[in-house]
Amino acid sequence: MKNVQKSKRANKSLPFFFKDEFKVSFVIIFISTVLLISTFSFDIVPPILNRGIQPATFPKALLVLIISLTLLIYYLSIKKPWKIEKKLPKPFFLTLMSFLIFIIISKTLDFFLAISLLSIFVSYCWGEKRIFYLLLVSIIFPIIVFIFFETILGLRFPPGIITNIYYQV
Amino acid sequence: MMAPLFSSKLLLVLFFGTLFGLILGVLPGLGPTTGGALILPFTMTLDPLSAIVLLTSIYCAGTYGGAITAILINTPGTPAAAATCLDGYPLAQKGEAGRALGMATVSSTVGGIFSVIILVFFAPLLAQLAYEFGQPEYFALAIFGLTMLASIGEGSPIKNLIAGAFGILISTIGKDFMTSIDRFTYGINELSVGIGFIPVVVGLFAISEMLTQSTLLNQVFKRVALKAVRLPSIDDYKKTWKTILRSSGIGSFIGVLPAEGGTVASLIGYSEAKRFSKNPEEFGKGSIEGIAGAEAANNAATGGAMVPTLALGIPGSATTAVILTGLIIHGVRPGPDLFREQPDFLYGIFGAMLIANILFFIFGFFGAKIFARITLVPNKILWPMIFAVSVCGTYSLNQSIIDVWIMLFFGVLGFFMRRYGFSVVPVIIGLILGELVEGTLRQSLVIFDGNWLMFFTRPIVLTFFILSLIALAFPLIRSRKIKKKL
């Protein structure tokens, strides 16, 4: 509660372009505008094949609606600022970073290894220091999940340095 | 009604579904929607009826399971149990945790069974009515569903509308289903088939919750001691039977409306229990009526939400959106024809919901103490495990690594959406209704020869449009009323 009040007070004293309400509205409107512009490059169906409206019309209408509503929420936020919780802590950014590392490792090295590394990294960053539990989340549990999906669902995981050993490639 | 369920396999599915649902409900941050989405890939190994029985039993038990955590650690296991905290925890602090859980279990069961009866009677009637619906009527109905979601859902109605429109926009990615023209694919082949429901739902619910949990690591739960769950006394029954029945009715009605049922139902059930109570001053301090009002309503919303899902193919809540996806991926098309062509299948679902309500009563009554211990599993162990299941589950549907990346993207997006007050539920409903909205709009315009005004010549369409306008005006009227009161 105190944090919310503090952040509300801090938010009030900032110039408008630093306020969260402006930043969020700006991002939504900017992305929507880029998407709206891209709809003009969609192929146009010849009248004889066209059923009802052009394929671009519906997304265009949605994007215009999103932009209009975002302008409205921004206008309303000037009168009544949003309640935004405290600043984000370090483990959040580490978890976010681990997602990026996951994407890189799963693409370049191995899908299973990426899951294992993310699990141990997140668990450690969140405060787990006991070796057994770190091994449980990073090795034992992923192996159980891997075998379950592989044998029961008949799933074939993407090739990689560890999965290739399992598949004897 | 029960005949299709008399097979050992289905009963086993029901048993494990209820058990799994309870565990999901007990764990704060998880819940029947996320759990349903995570289990969806596993259902591919089951026949359609077993798959839907599994999902519905998770839905019923998960909704009840939230009450255990709400009462014992003052944290709702599911959003629908938020109102239960108000009186459940204070009563537990007074040393009456067993009585509070007993009342929550009984009222949830009564609410759940009441709503199954409503489902059995009203779903076929609604399906019958749906025979009158053409493309324009379905379009108007879908619009009504989205506006209802925006107006009576959680948070700001305008933000909910933006989220709903965003969900529909996601559904337009890929090849246009009428002309096969690429939209928003930007030359990426994988995007031409569109964005799947599972990566979005797992991302928006499970991964965004994982990120949320990373911000709450210092949170300490204080668990109230529980000796055993006690059945409510005769006195308690005398005090609450009217509340339970009223809340069951409210919950079923709110559930039928195409919007996020359980959470809203429990809040209305709670406030109505307070309004009708002889002792409103006890509310918030451990009132047994408060627990009964909230719990009967949120469980009654489960059966209610299944009515539009099965009869019209319009999900009544986020969890029923997952169930609807389950139906679609198993080749079952909900709607009026389902009632005519596959009555056994439907009665199997009705029966399964009824048994699930009885099963969670038994599990809750005898096992609440054990389920409460699950909350002791630390987040630093639990969430990396959920991540592993989320990744493998999402990958398994199409064996596509792109789906996993999409899941992560929506996880991050969902986190920021929630942080800035945008509910993620309208995105899911928008995504699932997107094709229906666009398809029926375009086909209607073909019927009307491009004349938009023709929509207003059809009475059912007009009724839905007027209802949509009322739904949109409702938050405005409500806030003015509150201002006047102040």
Boltz contact constraints between the chains, C-beta under 6 A:
constraints:
  - contact:
      token1: [A, 24]
      token2: [B, 420]
      max_distance: 6.0
  - contact:
      token1: [A, 42]
      token2: [B, 183]
      max_distance: 6.0
  - contact:
      token1: [A, 43]
      token2: [B, 181]
      max_distance: 6.0
  - contact:
      token1: [A, 45]
      token2: [B, 179]
      max_distance: 6.0
  - contact:
      token1: [A, 51]
      token2: [B, 178]
      max_distance: 6.0
  - contact:
      token1: [A, 51]
      token2: [B, 446]
      max_distance: 6.0
  - contact:
      token1: [A, 52]
      token2: [B, 442]
      max_distance: 6.0
  - contact:
      token1: [A, 52]
      token2: [B, 445]
      max_distance: 6.0
  - contact:
      token1: [A, 52]
      token2: [B, 446]
      max_distance: 6.0
  - contact:
      token1: [A, 53]
      token2: [B, 442]
      max_distance: 6.0
  - contact:
      token1: [A, 55]
      token2: [B, 176]
      max_distance: 6.0
  - contact:
      token1: [A, 55]
      token2: [B, 179]
      max_distance: 6.0
  - contact:
      token1: [A, 55]
      token2: [B, 181]
      max_distance: 6.0
  - contact:
      token1: [A, 58]
      token2: [B, 438]
      max_distance: 6.0
  - contact:
      token1: [A, 59]
      token2: [B, 172]
      max_distance: 6.0
  - contact:
      token1: [A, 62]
      token2: [B, 165]
      max_distance: 6.0
  - contact:
      token1: [A, 62]
      token2: [B, 168]
      max_distance: 6.0
  - contact:
      token1: [A, 62]
      token2: [B, 169]
      max_distance: 6.0
  - contact:
      token1: [A, 65]
      token2: [B, 165]
      max_distance: 6.0
  - contact:
      token1: [A, 66]
      token2: [B, 162]
      max_distance: 6.0
  - contact:
      token1: [A, 66]
      token2: [B, 165]
      max_distance: 6.0
  - contact:
      token1: [A, 69]
      token2: [B, 158]
      max_distance: 6.0
  - contact:
      token1: [A, 69]
      token2: [B, 161]
      max_distance: 6.0
  - contact:
      token1: [A, 69]
      token2: [B, 162]
      max_distance: 6.0
  - contact:
      token1: [A, 72]
      token2: [B, 158]
      max_distance: 6.0
  - contact:
      token1: [A, 73]
      token2: [B, 158]
      max_distance: 6.0
  - contact:
      token1: [A, 82]
      token2: [B, 421]
      max_distance: 6.0
  - contact:
      token1: [A, 89]
      token2: [B, 215]
      max_distance: 6.0
  - contact:
      token1: [A, 91]
      token2: [B, 214]
      max_distance: 6.0
  - contact:
      token1: [A, 91]
      token2: [B, 217]
      max_distance: 6.0
  - contact:
      token1: [A, 92]
      token2: [B, 214]
      max_distance: 6.0
  - contact:
      token1: [A, 92]
      token2: [B, 215]
      max_distance: 6.0
  - contact:
      token1: [A, 95]
      token2: [B, 214]
      max_distance: 6.0
  - contact:
      token1: [A, 99]
      token2: [B, 408]
      max_distance: 6.0
  - contact:
      token1: [A, 115]
      token2: [B, 388]
      max_distance: 6.0
  - contact:
      token1: [A, 115]
      token2: [B, 391]
      max_distance: 6.0
  - contact:
      token1: [A, 119]
      token2: [B, 384]
      max_distance: 6.0
  - contact:
      token1: [A, 122]
      token2: [B, 384]
      max_distance: 6.0
  - contact:
      token1: [A, 123]
      token2: [B, 380]
      max_distance: 6.0
  - contact:
      token1: [A, 123]
      token2: [B, 384]
      max_distance: 6.0
  - contact:
      token1: [A, 126]
      token2: [B, 217]
      max_distance: 6.0
  - contact:
      token1: [A, 126]
      token2: [B, 380]
      max_distance: 6.0
  - contact:
      token1: [A, 127]
      token2: [B, 380]
      max_distance: 6.0
  - contact:
      token1: [A, 128]
      token2: [B, 380]
      max_distance: 6.0
  - contact:
      token1: [A, 133]
      token2: [B, 381]
      max_distance: 6.0
  - contact:
      token1: [A, 137]
      token2: [B, 381]
      max_distance: 6.0
  - contact:
      token1: [A, 137]
      token2: [B, 384]
      max_distance: 6.0
  - contact:
      token1: [A, 137]
      token2: [B, 385]
      max_distance: 6.0
  - contact:
      token1: [A, 141]
      token2: [B, 385]
      max_distance: 6.0
  - contact:
      token1: [A, 142]
      token2: [B, 388]
      max_distance: 6.0
  - contact:
      token1: [A, 145]
      token2: [B, 388]
      max_distance: 6.0
  - contact:
      token1: [A, 145]
      token2: [B, 392]
      max_distance: 6.0
  - contact:
      token1: [A, 149]
      token2: [B, 392]
      max_distance: 6.0
  - contact:
      token1: [A, 149]
      token2: [B, 396]
      max_distance: 6.0
  - contact:
      token1: [A, 153]
      token2: [B, 396]
      max_distance: 6.0
  - contact:
      token1: [A, 155]
      token2: [B, 396]
      max_distance: 6.0
  - contact:
      token1: [A, 158]
      token2: [B, 401]
      max_distance: 6.0
